[in-house]
Amino acid sequence: MLKSSLIALALALGASSAFAGMMVGGAEMFPARNIIENAVNSKDHTTLVAAVKAAGLVDTLQGDGPFTVFAPTNDAFGALPAGTVDGLLKPEAKAALTKVLTCHVVGAKAMSDAVMKMVKDDGGAHKVKTVGGCEITLMLDGGKVTVTDETGGIANVTIADVEQSNGVIHVIDKVLLPKM
């Protein structure tokens, strides 16, 4: 009874709590859960989850963080040239897959308001090093954040500020690629 009363009170106050989160891929994202615990429930991120498992990055993304993950959707992976995803998921391609995936992760928690401030403070483009050693460029396009990868590909943030216990996820519509 007390727990349900606390949940109702938190929801009524609009509090960001362990009990209420955003919807991503048809699933509620719970701020008290870590990146992996939430991502496995999103129907829009099954390819990303499979790739994270194949690369052996599950334990890392369940760690303390903080992390900012630019999470490409299944459609983003589907837009890659035919055979790319299947090739990256092969055991012999683990190093390349790990490089691609870690180019989507920044070792800090950066909510969209902080990202927008950094972009504005840097004159319209803010360069960031990822945990994979890639350099991505964050910019604004019509008030929305875009991410440019090392090959010049541009991803749009379609859902921002999905809070996690160990960071934040920003859903993107393109896979970020490193220079190989």
C-alpha positions in Angstrom: 0.0 0.0 0.0 2.7 2.4 1.0 4.8 1.6 -2.2 1.8 2.2 -4.5 1.0 5.5 -2.7 4.6 6.6 -3.2 4.5 5.7 -6.9 1.2 7.6 -7.3 2.7 10.6 -5.5 5.9 10.6 -7.6 3.9 10.4 -10.8 1.5 13.1 -9.7 4.4 15.4 -8.9 6.0 14.6 -12.3 9.2 13.4 -10.6 11.8 11.5 -12.5 12.0 8.4 -10.3 12.7 4.7 -10.4 9.0 4.2 -11.2 8.5 6.4 -14.2 10.4 6.8 -17.5 10.2 7.7 -21.2 9.0 5.3 -23.8 11.5 4.0 -26.4 10.7 1.3 -28.9 7.4 0.6 -27.2 8.9 0.0 -23.8 9.2 2.2 -20.8 12.7 3.2 -19.9 13.3 3.3 -16.1 15.8 5.8 -14.8 16.8 3.5 -12.0 17.9 0.8 -14.5 21.2 0.8 -16.3 21.7 1.1 -20.1 21.5 -2.6 -20.8 18.6 -3.3 -18.5 16.6 -0.7 -20.4 17.9 -1.3 -24.0 16.9 -5.0 -24.0 13.3 -4.0 -23.8 13.2 -1.6 -26.7 11.8 -3.3 -29.9 13.6 -0.6 -31.9 17.1 -1.6 -30.6 17.3 -5.3 -31.0 20.1 -5.1 -33.5 22.1 -2.8 -31.2 21.6 -5.2 -28.3 22.7 -8.1 -30.4 25.8 -6.2 -31.5 26.6 -5.2 -27.9 26.4 -8.8 -26.9 28.5 -10.0 -29.8 31.2 -7.4 -29.0 31.2 -8.4 -25.4 30.3 -4.9 -24.2 27.3 -5.9 -21.9 29.3 -5.8 -18.7 30.9 -2.4 -19.6 27.5 -0.8 -20.3 26.1 -2.2 -17.1 29.0 -0.6 -15.2 28.9 2.6 -13.2 29.6 5.0 -16.0 28.6 7.7 -16.5 28.0 7.1 -20.2 26.2 9.0 -22.9 25.1 6.5 -25.6 24.0 7.6 -29.0 21.8 4.5 -29.7 21.1 3.7 -33.4 17.7 2.1 -34.2 17.2 -1.1 -36.1 16.3 1.1 -39.1 19.6 2.8 -38.8 21.4 -0.5 -38.9 19.2 -1.6 -41.8 20.3 1.4 -43.8 23.9 0.2 -43.9 25.0 -1.5 -47.1 23.7 -5.0 -47.5 25.7 -7.6 -45.5 27.4 -5.0 -43.3 25.6 -6.0 -40.1 25.9 -9.7 -40.7 29.6 -9.3 -41.4 30.1 -7.2 -38.2 28.3 -9.8 -36.1 30.7 -12.6 -37.2 33.2 -13.6 -34.4 36.2 -12.7 -36.7 34.9 -9.1 -36.9 34.7 -8.5 -33.2 37.4 -5.9 -33.2 35.7 -3.9 -36.0 32.3 -4.3 -34.3 33.7 -3.1 -31.0 35.2 0.0 -32.7 31.9 0.9 -34.3 29.9 0.5 -31.1 32.4 2.3 -28.9 32.2 5.2 -31.3 28.6 5.7 -30.0 29.7 6.0 -26.4 31.0 9.1 -24.5 32.5 8.7 -21.0 30.3 11.3 -19.4 26.6 12.0 -18.9 25.6 14.7 -21.3 21.9 15.7 -21.3 20.7 17.6 -24.4 20.6 21.0 -22.6 24.3 20.6 -21.7 25.1 19.4 -25.3 23.3 22.4 -26.8 25.2 24.8 -24.5 28.5 23.2 -25.5 27.6 23.6 -29.2 26.6 27.2 -28.7 29.7 28.0 -26.6 32.0 26.5 -29.3 30.4 28.5 -32.1 28.1 25.9 -33.5 30.1 22.7 -33.4 31.4 20.8 -30.4 34.0 18.0 -31.0 33.9 15.0 -28.6 36.2 12.0 -28.2 34.3 8.7 -27.7 35.4 5.8 -25.6 36.4 4.1 -28.8 38.8 6.9 -29.7 36.6 8.3 -32.5 36.0 12.0 -32.8 32.3 13.0 -33.3 31.0 16.5 -33.9 27.8 17.6 -32.2 25.8 20.4 -33.9 22.4 21.9 -33.8 20.0 21.8 -36.8 16.7 23.6 -36.2 17.0 23.3 -32.4 17.8 19.5 -32.6 21.1 17.9 -32.0 22.9 16.2 -34.8 26.0 13.9 -34.6 28.6 13.8 -37.4 30.9 10.8 -37.5 34.4 10.6 -38.8 33.3 9.7 -42.3 31.0 12.7 -42.5 27.8 10.8 -41.9 25.1 12.8 -40.0 22.8 11.2 -37.4 19.8 13.1 -36.0 18.9 12.7 -32.3 15.3 11.5 -32.5 14.7 10.9 -28.8 16.9 12.8 -26.3 17.5 12.5 -22.6 16.5 8.9 -21.9 17.9 8.9 -18.4 19.6 5.7 -17.0 21.1 4.9 -13.7 24.6 5.0 -15.3 24.1 7.8 -17.8 21.8 8.8 -20.6 20.7 7.5 -24.0 20.0 9.6 -27.1 18.3 7.6 -29.8 19.7 8.4 -33.3 18.7 7.5 -36.8 22.0 6.6 -38.3 24.9 4.3 -37.3 28.1 6.4 -36.6 31.1 5.0 -38.4 34.8 5.4 -37.6 37.6 5.9 -40.0 38.9 2.5 -40.5 
